[in-house]
Amino acid sequence: MTTSDGLLAATIRDESGRLVTALYRRFGDFDVAEEAVQGAVVEALTQWRRDGTPRRPGAWLMTAAQRNALDLLRARGRQARATERLAGPPGDAPPFAGGALHDADDRLPLLFACCHPALAPDARLALTLRAVIGLTTPQIARAFLVNEQTLAQRIVRAKRKIVAARIELKVPDDLDERLADVLAVVYLAYNEAFVSSTGSTHDRDLGADAAWLSELVARSLPERAEAWGLAALLRIQHGRAAARFTATGDLVLLRDQDRSLWDGTAIKRAGEHLERAASLRSPGRYQLQAAIAMCHAEAPSWEGTDWLQIVTLYGVLIREDPSPVVRLNGAIALAQLGPRQAAVALADLDTLEPQLAGYHLWHAARAELLRLNGRDDGAEAADRRALELTSNDAERRLIQTRLRRHPLTDGS
């Protein structure tokens, strides 16, 4: 990505959500507002690269989006209704903001609408990336390795659902309950971006977009500890991004990463978010994950990591979130404490087979723990099963490299 592309992406990310909400307030039609802004974003991607960034990027996008909205309304035969609405008294404006908070960022009501529980989980993610962050449908499809037509249909269905269910663009009164849905979508956005980015080049840094969105939520809801916890977690993870892949796109495990490539400024900022979360005295799973990630970020090396503290944090996290994936990660940490703990960790991992037998990372983790316990034959079989289950090129190359390094025979 060039510097101008980065500026373009940041501008679109900052402005697109605001424009959707502004057009919704003006025209009272979510579909028209979203389509109009999406059209403006597509125009910007072409024209700004060709002609350079305009002097007032936000105003340029607003002008283009408003023109698109009027064109859409004319095309759909709704001009008269829109004109009538614009001519009506202020009280005729559609429901907006209000609810639990009156001074939140003006993109927050849109985010809550896109993450509404009435929408399917995959639709929430796609609509958030498009309406709030400003990604185009082809960008989302490329990033998540999804057919573009399928993704477009998913977004259309989501928008129809918003209209049919009369979902308002507002910060909901049941804020704490609904916030969990929002944070889950932002977390999923980062994880999906991370997995799909392996070995590929994209015209948007989706990890950076997700980290930005998490901080937007935290700043808008400063008294919600888990919002700060997620912001800390994503900022730490993204701060390690430069060391996560080689120049040729090969995945580098945490233990082998060049820690001098980690972004110290981002990690320091994450530490501030984590302190803010802790000060609110309402611990949750995102804060605990961030605390574990911070232990890694502060360690001088894999060997110099405070594994006892990490295992302790995993114990608390498993009580908070006893999901199989969390227990898997906890077992890997436990195995680092020594041979006796490695045997216990392998036994823990084996109890997860009913839930994770189809999950490639369970087999990959089991291969590692089998080798730690001196069971190389089983480790090779587990790695080969992980290889069968993953379609990610970078992960496949990593497993193939491990199989070459640990052959059952030396070929003699």
Contacts in CASP RR format, 6 or more apart in sequence:
PFRMAT RR
TARGET T0000
AUTHOR 0000-0000-0000
METHOD contacts of the structure
MODEL  1
MTTSDGLLAATIRDESGRLVTALYRRFGDFDVAEEAVQGAVVEALTQWRR
DGTPRRPGAWLMTAAQRNALDLLRARGRQARATERLAGPPGDAPPFAGGA
LHDADDRLPLLFACCHPALAPDARLALTLRAVIGLTTPQIARAFLVNEQT
LAQRIVRAKRKIVAARIELKVPDDLDERLADVLAVVYLAYNEAFVSSTGS
THDRDLGADAAWLSELVARSLPERAEAWGLAALLRIQHGRAAARFTATGD
LVLLRDQDRSLWDGTAIKRAGEHLERAASLRSPGRYQLQAAIAMCHAEAP
SWEGTDWLQIVTLYGVLIREDPSPVVRLNGAIALAQLGPRQAAVALADLD
TLEPQLAGYHLWHAARAELLRLNGRDDGAEAADRRALELTSNDAERRLIQ
TRLRRHPLTDGS
1 9 0 8 1.000
1 202 0 8 1.000
1 203 0 8 1.000
1 204 0 8 1.000
1 205 0 8 1.000
4 48 0 8 1.000
4 49 0 8 1.000
4 52 0 8 1.000
4 53 0 8 1.000
5 49 0 8 1.000
5 203 0 8 1.000
7 53 0 8 1.000
8 44 0 8 1.000
8 45 0 8 1.000
8 48 0 8 1.000
8 49 0 8 1.000
8 53 0 8 1.000
9 203 0 8 1.000
9 204 0 8 1.000
9 205 0 8 1.000
9 209 0 8 1.000
11 44 0 8 1.000
11 53 0 8 1.000
11 57 0 8 1.000
11 58 0 8 1.000
11 61 0 8 1.000
12 41 0 8 1.000
12 44 0 8 1.000
12 45 0 8 1.000
12 61 0 8 1.000
12 134 0 8 1.000
13 133 0 8 1.000
13 134 0 8 1.000
13 209 0 8 1.000
13 212 0 8 1.000
15 57 0 8 1.000
15 58 0 8 1.000
15 61 0 8 1.000
15 62 0 8 1.000
16 37 0 8 1.000
16 41 0 8 1.000
16 61 0 8 1.000
16 131 0 8 1.000
16 132 0 8 1.000
16 133 0 8 1.000
16 134 0 8 1.000
17 37 0 8 1.000
17 107 0 8 1.000
17 110 0 8 1.000
17 131 0 8 1.000
17 132 0 8 1.000
17 133 0 8 1.000
17 134 0 8 1.000
18 106 0 8 1.000
18 107 0 8 1.000
19 33 0 8 1.000
19 37 0 8 1.000
19 40 0 8 1.000
19 61 0 8 1.000
19 62 0 8 1.000
19 65 0 8 1.000
20 30 0 8 1.000
20 33 0 8 1.000
20 34 0 8 1.000
20 37 0 8 1.000
20 110 0 8 1.000
20 131 0 8 1.000
20 132 0 8 1.000
21 33 0 8 1.000
21 96 0 8 1.000
21 106 0 8 1.000
21 107 0 8 1.000
21 109 0 8 1.000
21 110 0 8 1.000
21 169 0 8 1.000
22 62 0 8 1.000
22 106 0 8 1.000
23 32 0 8 1.000
23 33 0 8 1.000
23 36 0 8 1.000
23 37 0 8 1.000
23 65 0 8 1.000
23 66 0 8 1.000
23 69 0 8 1.000
24 30 0 8 1.000
24 33 0 8 1.000
24 94 0 8 1.000
24 96 0 8 1.000
24 110 0 8 1.000
24 169 0 8 1.000
25 93 0 8 1.000
25 94 0 8 1.000
25 96 0 8 1.000
26 69 0 8 1.000
26 86 0 8 1.000
27 33 0 8 1.000
27 69 0 8 1.000
27 73 0 8 1.000
27 82 0 8 1.000
27 85 0 8 1.000
27 86 0 8 1.000
28 82 0 8 1.000
28 85 0 8 1.000
28 93 0 8 1.000
28 94 0 8 1.000
29 73 0 8 1.000
29 78 0 8 1.000
29 82 0 8 1.000
30 113 0 8 1.000
30 159 0 8 1.000
30 162 0 8 1.000
30 163 0 8 1.000
30 169 0 8 1.000
31 159 0 8 1.000
31 160 0 8 1.000
31 163 0 8 1.000
32 69 0 8 1.000
32 72 0 8 1.000
32 73 0 8 1.000
32 76 0 8 1.000
32 78 0 8 1.000
33 69 0 8 1.000
34 130 0 8 1.000
34 131 0 8 1.000
34 159 0 8 1.000
35 68 0 8 1.000
35 72 0 8 1.000
36 65 0 8 1.000
36 66 0 8 1.000
36 68 0 8 1.000
36 69 0 8 1.000
36 72 0 8 1.000
37 61 0 8 1.000
37 65 0 8 1.000
37 68 0 8 1.000
37 131 0 8 1.000
37 134 0 8 1.000
38 130 0 8 1.000
38 134 0 8 1.000
38 136 0 8 1.000
38 137 0 8 1.000
39 64 0 8 1.000
39 65 0 8 1.000
39 68 0 8 1.000
40 61 0 8 1.000
40 64 0 8 1.000
40 65 0 8 1.000
40 68 0 8 1.000
41 61 0 8 1.000
41 134 0 8 1.000
41 136 0 8 1.000
42 136 0 8 1.000
43 64 0 8 1.000
44 57 0 8 1.000
44 60 0 8 1.000
44 61 0 8 1.000
44 64 0 8 1.000
45 136 0 8 1.000
48 54 0 8 1.000
48 57 0 8 1.000
54 60 0 8 1.000
70 79 0 8 1.000
70 82 0 8 1.000
73 79 0 8 1.000
73 82 0 8 1.000
85 92 0 8 1.000
94 168 0 8 1.000
94 169 0 8 1.000
95 168 0 8 1.000
95 169 0 8 1.000
95 170 0 8 1.000
96 109 0 8 1.000
96 168 0 8 1.000
96 169 0 8 1.000
96 170 0 8 1.000
97 104 0 8 1.000
97 106 0 8 1.000
97 109 0 8 1.000
97 169 0 8 1.000
97 170 0 8 1.000
97 171 0 8 1.000
98 109 0 8 1.000
98 170 0 8 1.000
98 171 0 8 1.000
99 170 0 8 1.000
99 171 0 8 1.000
99 172 0 8 1.000
99 173 0 8 1.000
100 171 0 8 1.000
100 172 0 8 1.000
100 173 0 8 1.000
100 175 0 8 1.000
101 108 0 8 1.000
101 171 0 8 1.000
101 175 0 8 1.000
101 220 0 8 1.000
101 221 0 8 1.000
104 171 0 8 1.000
104 220 0 8 1.000
104 221 0 8 1.000
105 216 0 8 1.000
105 219 0 8 1.000
105 220 0 8 1.000
107 132 0 8 1.000
107 216 0 8 1.000
108 171 0 8 1.000
108 216 0 8 1.000
108 217 0 8 1.000
108 220 0 8 1.000
108 221 0 8 1.000
109 168 0 8 1.000
109 169 0 8 1.000
109 170 0 8 1.000
109 171 0 8 1.000
110 131 0 8 1.000
110 132 0 8 1.000
110 169 0 8 1.000
111 128 0 8 1.000
111 132 0 8 1.000
111 182 0 8 1.000
111 213 0 8 1.000
111 217 0 8 1.000
112 169 0 8 1.000
112 170 0 8 1.000
112 171 0 8 1.000
112 172 0 8 1.000
112 178 0 8 1.000
112 182 0 8 1.000
113 162 0 8 1.000
113 167 0 8 1.000
113 168 0 8 1.000
113 169 0 8 1.000
113 170 0 8 1.000
114 124 0 8 1.000
114 127 0 8 1.000
114 128 0 8 1.000
114 131 0 8 1.000
114 132 0 8 1.000
114 158 0 8 1.000
114 185 0 8 1.000
115 124 0 8 1.000
115 128 0 8 1.000
115 178 0 8 1.000
115 181 0 8 1.000
115 182 0 8 1.000
115 184 0 8 1.000
115 185 0 8 1.000
116 124 0 8 1.000
116 162 0 8 1.000
116 165 0 8 1.000
116 167 0 8 1.000
116 178 0 8 1.000
116 181 0 8 1.000
117 178 0 8 1.000
117 181 0 8 1.000
118 161 0 8 1.000
118 165 0 8 1.000
118 167 0 8 1.000
119 127 0 8 1.000
119 158 0 8 1.000
119 161 0 8 1.000
119 162 0 8 1.000
120 158 0 8 1.000
121 185 0 8 1.000
121 188 0 8 1.000
122 154 0 8 1.000
123 154 0 8 1.000
123 155 0 8 1.000
123 157 0 8 1.000
123 158 0 8 1.000
123 161 0 8 1.000
124 158 0 8 1.000
124 181 0 8 1.000
124 185 0 8 1.000
125 185 0 8 1.000
125 188 0 8 1.000
125 189 0 8 1.000
125 192 0 8 1.000
126 140 0 8 1.000
126 151 0 8 1.000
126 154 0 8 1.000
126 155 0 8 1.000
126 158 0 8 1.000
127 155 0 8 1.000
127 158 0 8 1.000
127 159 0 8 1.000
128 185 0 8 1.000
128 186 0 8 1.000
128 189 0 8 1.000
128 213 0 8 1.000
129 135 0 8 1.000
129 140 0 8 1.000
129 189 0 8 1.000
129 206 0 8 1.000
129 209 0 8 1.000
130 136 0 8 1.000
130 137 0 8 1.000
130 140 0 8 1.000
130 155 0 8 1.000
132 213 0 8 1.000
133 209 0 8 1.000
133 213 0 8 1.000
135 143 0 8 1.000
135 204 0 8 1.000
135 206 0 8 1.000
135 209 0 8 1.000
137 148 0 8 1.000
137 151 0 8 1.000
137 152 0 8 1.000
137 155 0 8 1.000
138 148 0 8 1.000
139 202 0 8 1.000
139 203 0 8 1.000
139 204 0 8 1.000
140 146 0 8 1.000
140 151 0 8 1.000
141 147 0 8 1.000
141 148 0 8 1.000
141 150 0 8 1.000
141 151 0 8 1.000
142 202 0 8 1.000
143 192 0 8 1.000
143 193 0 8 1.000
143 196 0 8 1.000
143 197 0 8 1.000
143 202 0 8 1.000
143 204 0 8 1.000
143 206 0 8 1.000
144 151 0 8 1.000
144 192 0 8 1.000
144 196 0 8 1.000
145 196 0 8 1.000
161 167 0 8 1.000
172 178 0 8 1.000
175 221 0 8 1.000
176 224 0 8 1.000
179 221 0 8 1.000
179 224 0 8 1.000
179 226 0 8 1.000
179 227 0 8 1.000
180 226 0 8 1.000
182 217 0 8 1.000
183 214 0 8 1.000
183 217 0 8 1.000
183 226 0 8 1.000
183 227 0 8 1.000
183 230 0 8 1.000
183 286 0 8 1.000
186 210 0 8 1.000
186 213 0 8 1.000
186 214 0 8 1.000
186 217 0 8 1.000
186 230 0 8 1.000
186 234 0 8 1.000
187 210 0 8 1.000
187 214 0 8 1.000
187 230 0 8 1.000
187 233 0 8 1.000
187 234 0 8 1.000
187 286 0 8 1.000
189 206 0 8 1.000
189 207 0 8 1.000
189 209 0 8 1.000
189 210 0 8 1.000
189 213 0 8 1.000
190 206 0 8 1.000
190 207 0 8 1.000
190 210 0 8 1.000
190 211 0 8 1.000
190 214 0 8 1.000
190 234 0 8 1.000
190 237 0 8 1.000
190 238 0 8 1.000
192 206 0 8 1.000
193 206 0 8 1.000
193 207 0 8 1.000
193 209 0 8 1.000
193 210 0 8 1.000
194 207 0 8 1.000
194 237 0 8 1.000
195 392 0 8 1.000
196 206 0 8 1.000
197 206 0 8 1.000
197 207 0 8 1.000
198 245 0 8 1.000
198 249 0 8 1.000
198 251 0 8 1.000
198 392 0 8 1.000
198 393 0 8 1.000
198 394 0 8 1.000
198 395 0 8 1.000
199 245 0 8 1.000
199 249 0 8 1.000
199 250 0 8 1.000
199 393 0 8 1.000
199 394 0 8 1.000
207 234 0 8 1.000
207 238 0 8 1.000
207 241 0 8 1.000
208 238 0 8 1.000
210 234 0 8 1.000
210 238 0 8 1.000
211 231 0 8 1.000
211 234 0 8 1.000
211 235 0 8 1.000
211 237 0 8 1.000
211 238 0 8 1.000
214 227 0 8 1.000
214 230 0 8 1.000
214 231 0 8 1.000
214 233 0 8 1.000
214 234 0 8 1.000
214 235 0 8 1.000
215 231 0 8 1.000
215 235 0 8 1.000
215 273 0 8 1.000
217 227 0 8 1.000
217 230 0 8 1.000
217 231 0 8 1.000
218 224 0 8 1.000
218 227 0 8 1.000
218 228 0 8 1.000
218 229 0 8 1.000
218 230 0 8 1.000
218 231 0 8 1.000
218 273 0 8 1.000
218 276 0 8 1.000
221 227 0 8 1.000
222 228 0 8 1.000
222 276 0 8 1.000
223 280 0 8 1.000
224 280 0 8 1.000
225 277 0 8 1.000
225 278 0 8 1.000
225 280 0 8 1.000
225 281 0 8 1.000
225 282 0 8 1.000
225 283 0 8 1.000
225 284 0 8 1.000
225 287 0 8 1.000
226 277 0 8 1.000
226 282 0 8 1.000
226 284 0 8 1.000
226 285 0 8 1.000
226 286 0 8 1.000
226 287 0 8 1.000
228 273 0 8 1.000
228 274 0 8 1.000
228 276 0 8 1.000
228 277 0 8 1.000
228 280 0 8 1.000
228 287 0 8 1.000
229 273 0 8 1.000
229 274 0 8 1.000
229 277 0 8 1.000
229 284 0 8 1.000
229 286 0 8 1.000
229 287 0 8 1.000
229 290 0 8 1.000
230 286 0 8 1.000
230 290 0 8 1.000
231 270 0 8 1.000
231 273 0 8 1.000
232 270 0 8 1.000
232 271 0 8 1.000
232 273 0 8 1.000
232 274 0 8 1.000
232 277 0 8 1.000
232 286 0 8 1.000
232 287 0 8 1.000
232 290 0 8 1.000
232 293 0 8 1.000
232 294 0 8 1.000
233 270 0 8 1.000
233 286 0 8 1.000
233 289 0 8 1.000
233 290 0 8 1.000
233 293 0 8 1.000
235 266 0 8 1.000
235 267 0 8 1.000
235 269 0 8 1.000
235 270 0 8 1.000
235 273 0 8 1.000
236 266 0 8 1.000
236 267 0 8 1.000
236 270 0 8 1.000
236 271 0 8 1.000
236 290 0 8 1.000
236 293 0 8 1.000
236 294 0 8 1.000
236 297 0 8 1.000
237 293 0 8 1.000
238 263 0 8 1.000
238 266 0 8 1.000
239 262 0 8 1.000
239 263 0 8 1.000
239 264 0 8 1.000
239 266 0 8 1.000
239 267 0 8 1.000
239 270 0 8 1.000
240 254 0 8 1.000
240 257 0 8 1.000
240 262 0 8 1.000
240 263 0 8 1.000
240 297 0 8 1.000
241 263 0 8 1.000
242 261 0 8 1.000
242 262 0 8 1.000
242 263 0 8 1.000
243 252 0 8 1.000
243 257 0 8 1.000
243 258 0 8 1.000
243 259 0 8 1.000
243 261 0 8 1.000
243 262 0 8 1.000
244 251 0 8 1.000
244 252 0 8 1.000
244 257 0 8 1.000
245 251 0 8 1.000
245 252 0 8 1.000
245 394 0 8 1.000
246 252 0 8 1.000
249 394 0 8 1.000
250 394 0 8 1.000
250 397 0 8 1.000
250 398 0 8 1.000
250 401 0 8 1.000
251 394 0 8 1.000
251 395 0 8 1.000
251 397 0 8 1.000
251 398 0 8 1.000
253 398 0 8 1.000
254 296 0 8 1.000
254 302 0 8 1.000
255 302 0 8 1.000
256 302 0 8 1.000
259 300 0 8 1.000
259 301 0 8 1.000
262 297 0 8 1.000
267 294 0 8 1.000
267 297 0 8 1.000
270 290 0 8 1.000
270 293 0 8 1.000
270 294 0 8 1.000
270 297 0 8 1.000
271 294 0 8 1.000
273 290 0 8 1.000
274 287 0 8 1.000
274 290 0 8 1.000
274 291 0 8 1.000
274 294 0 8 1.000
277 287 0 8 1.000
277 290 0 8 1.000
278 287 0 8 1.000
283 316 0 8 1.000
283 320 0 8 1.000
284 320 0 8 1.000
285 317 0 8 1.000
285 320 0 8 1.000
285 321 0 8 1.000
285 326 0 8 1.000
288 313 0 8 1.000
288 316 0 8 1.000
288 317 0 8 1.000
288 320 0 8 1.000
289 317 0 8 1.000
291 313 0 8 1.000
292 310 0 8 1.000
292 313 0 8 1.000
292 314 0 8 1.000
292 317 0 8 1.000
292 333 0 8 1.000
295 305 0 8 1.000
295 306 0 8 1.000
295 309 0 8 1.000
295 310 0 8 1.000
295 313 0 8 1.000
296 305 0 8 1.000
296 310 0 8 1.000
299 305 0 8 1.000
299 306 0 8 1.000
305 336 0 8 1.000
307 333 0 8 1.000
307 336 0 8 1.000
307 337 0 8 1.000
308 337 0 8 1.000
310 333 0 8 1.000
311 330 0 8 1.000
311 333 0 8 1.000
311 334 0 8 1.000
311 337 0 8 1.000
314 326 0 8 1.000
314 329 0 8 1.000
314 330 0 8 1.000
314 333 0 8 1.000
314 334 0 8 1.000
315 330 0 8 1.000
317 326 0 8 1.000
318 326 0 8 1.000
318 327 0 8 1.000
318 330 0 8 1.000
324 352 0 8 1.000
324 355 0 8 1.000
324 356 0 8 1.000
324 359 0 8 1.000
324 362 0 8 1.000
325 356 0 8 1.000
325 359 0 8 1.000
325 361 0 8 1.000
327 348 0 8 1.000
327 352 0 8 1.000
328 349 0 8 1.000
328 352 0 8 1.000
328 356 0 8 1.000
328 361 0 8 1.000
328 362 0 8 1.000
328 365 0 8 1.000
330 345 0 8 1.000
330 348 0 8 1.000
331 345 0 8 1.000
331 346 0 8 1.000
331 348 0 8 1.000
331 349 0 8 1.000
331 365 0 8 1.000
331 369 0 8 1.000
332 345 0 8 1.000
332 365 0 8 1.000
332 368 0 8 1.000
332 369 0 8 1.000
334 341 0 8 1.000
334 342 0 8 1.000
334 344 0 8 1.000
334 345 0 8 1.000
334 348 0 8 1.000
335 341 0 8 1.000
335 342 0 8 1.000
335 345 0 8 1.000
335 346 0 8 1.000
335 368 0 8 1.000
335 369 0 8 1.000
335 372 0 8 1.000
339 372 0 8 1.000
339 373 0 8 1.000
342 369 0 8 1.000
342 372 0 8 1.000
342 373 0 8 1.000
343 373 0 8 1.000
345 369 0 8 1.000
346 366 0 8 1.000
346 369 0 8 1.000
346 370 0 8 1.000
346 372 0 8 1.000
346 373 0 8 1.000
349 362 0 8 1.000
349 365 0 8 1.000
349 366 0 8 1.000
349 369 0 8 1.000
350 366 0 8 1.000
352 362 0 8 1.000
353 362 0 8 1.000
356 362 0 8 1.000
358 389 0 8 1.000
359 389 0 8 1.000
360 385 0 8 1.000
360 386 0 8 1.000
360 387 0 8 1.000
360 388 0 8 1.000
360 389 0 8 1.000
360 390 0 8 1.000
360 395 0 8 1.000
361 386 0 8 1.000
363 382 0 8 1.000
363 383 0 8 1.000
363 385 0 8 1.000
363 386 0 8 1.000
363 389 0 8 1.000
364 382 0 8 1.000
364 383 0 8 1.000
364 386 0 8 1.000
364 399 0 8 1.000
366 379 0 8 1.000
366 382 0 8 1.000
367 378 0 8 1.000
367 379 0 8 1.000
367 380 0 8 1.000
367 382 0 8 1.000
367 383 0 8 1.000
367 386 0 8 1.000
367 402 0 8 1.000
368 379 0 8 1.000
370 376 0 8 1.000
370 378 0 8 1.000
370 379 0 8 1.000
370 382 0 8 1.000
371 379 0 8 1.000
371 406 0 8 1.000
376 406 0 8 1.000
376 408 0 8 1.000
377 408 0 8 1.000
379 406 0 8 1.000
380 403 0 8 1.000
380 406 0 8 1.000
380 407 0 8 1.000
380 408 0 8 1.000
383 399 0 8 1.000
383 402 0 8 1.000
383 403 0 8 1.000
384 403 0 8 1.000
386 399 0 8 1.000
387 396 0 8 1.000
387 399 0 8 1.000
387 400 0 8 1.000
387 403 0 8 1.000
390 396 0 8 1.000
390 399 0 8 1.000
END
